[in-house]
Amino acid sequence: MCGIFGFNFDDKELLRRMGSVLKHRGLDGSGYYSDMKVSLGHRRLKIIDLSDRAKQPMPNEDSSIWLTYNGEIYNFKELKEELEKKGHDFISNTDSEVIIHAYEEFGFSFVKKLRGMFAFALYDSNRDLLILIRDRIGIKPLYYFFDGEDFIFASEIKAILKHVKPRPDFTAIDQFFTYQFPLGPGTMFDGIKKVNPGEVLIYNLKTKILKNEKYWELKLEFGKESEGFYIKKIEELLKESIKMRLRSDVSLGLYLSGGLDSSYIAALASELNPEIKTFTIGFNHASDETDYAKKTAEHLGLEHKEIMVKPGEKELLPRITWHLDMPVANVAAVPTYIMAKNSKKYLTVALTGDGGDEIFAGYDKYRLMVLRQKLKFLPHFLKKIGVKAASIKLKPETSGRLEEFLLGDEIDAYLSYSSSFTENEKNELYKGIRAQNQKENLTRYFHMDLPLLQKLLNLDIKTLLPDDYLMKVDKMTMASAIEARVPLLDHRIVEFAMSIPPSLKIRGTKTKYIFRKAMAKKLPREIINRKKHGFNLPTEDWLENGLEEIAIQMFDLGNPLINTDYCRVIVSKFKTNPRYYSRQFWSSFSFFLWYKMYFEMERPSFNLNDYLS
């Protein structure tokens, strides 16, 4: 796990400034390569082969190909054996060198042989090509800027901003206030894009032409095997995935939330490595899951450590914003950052349970959308009567969402449940930009000839995971130079999960039906039958302990794009309807902080008080 960066010109000073701002991603050293055409840089976090032979940027034997690479290729030993049989010589025991020789042997198709999480750049000097590649699911981040002349890339946006002046992207901002993140390939910065998951980006240094090619596409057809077949295969594939991810030359542990996914990973990992340590985080608040994590660890006989957090952790918000390069609307970033920071003294590699909800259908929105579909046969007037009856006990804003959910089409229903702000609310929120109709962005996902649940899972695998959740995991762990590994998102598991019939994922009101069945022999029924808990910060406690005053002060300073008066209304309404306004509060508050950091301050500050004047 490392930080990578580079560009299509020679500027050694810029290279070092980019490396400096990414130092947190690799504390074990730095490396640079440049010629008249290309400059490449690397910040190293040693995981596999700790010797200097694994240093990057790494060349092939005649220095015609150079690599700067971030990630892990879990099947590198098998690929190395294959390449050695074909006559390739290796000087290191690292997975990085395998990438170079695989490209030499197989050309662009080599990436299809890789099994892991990765984002890397290959410079082929003989062909005048600079090639960027990102893993299939989008576990590792990779960004680029191209204006027709300068082509620049990096693991994090802040490195690109060492050369490019930041400008807000209004389309991405509207998406942020809808989904809490911008849809790929866009970012919150105009002109800076993400390399899409499963994509090869090829830049021709002579012609200055940039083109992209997909090397992987998720198949959405599902089979008709027995429950027993799917149960057996889930355990088989996940155990194999965990075994590959236990390979490390440094200390390794497991982040245990107490939820289904991390608990099942802990159960299988303990069979492969009974000495593995587990870690969890709590706030001494009703929202944490420390009791369940402790029970799971005790059941499995694992050494377990709890990290408890105090209300003052809200002071970390500027630092977390800087690491994300975007507003902290996904408040789960806070505990992830704290977990990584406090566990660094014990480990360098951590297994996590991310991805299970998106591939096995763990969220309530899936269950409710499927239930809504079953009510389609009801006459429209009966649905209206039901909405009117339910609205008697609901706040007006919640009632409006319910009406849209039951009476609108599939996309309306999805947005009514998932969006932070409705289109009307965005029109009240905005001052310098216009609200956009987000239905157009979702049409290609919902107009597929597939069962509704399959469409929803595909949407989240293509957007929510790579554009939000996985970026949170990567950047919050790499902020403390920890490599997070996600066994559930091995691409073979994702492919298999999507081949399971939707009827085996949601059964009645039970989410993750087949996944729970697979866990049945490994964990207590109390863990297996838990409802999806989700992680909620103690926002109400924080508001009572100073966050409300901080937010009001920040809003009072104004913003050229946002209506401050409406933000104050959100704060006041949060107290009467916290479930509804929590996302709106965090989106608006974090946006103000992010905007001031990147567009109004001379340099980022990690002191929250500096954003109040």
Helices and strands as residue ranges (DSSP letters): E 3-7, H 12-21, G 23-25, E 30-34, E 39-43, G 52-54, E 58-59, E 65-73, H 76-85, H 95-106, G 107-113, E 116-124, E 129-134, E 143-146, E 151-154, H 157-160, H 170-179, E 192-194, E 199-204, E 210-214, H 227-245, E 252-255, H 260-272, E 277-282, H 290-300, E 304-308, G 311-316, H 317-324, H 333-343, E 349-351, H 356-360, H 364-374, H 380-391, H 396-407, H 410-418, H 423-429, H 439-446, H 452-462, H 464-464, I 465-469, H 470-478, E 483-485, G 487-489, H 491-498, G 502-504, H 513-519, H 525-528, H 539-542, I 543-547, H 548-556, H 564-574, H 578-595, I 596-600, G 608-611
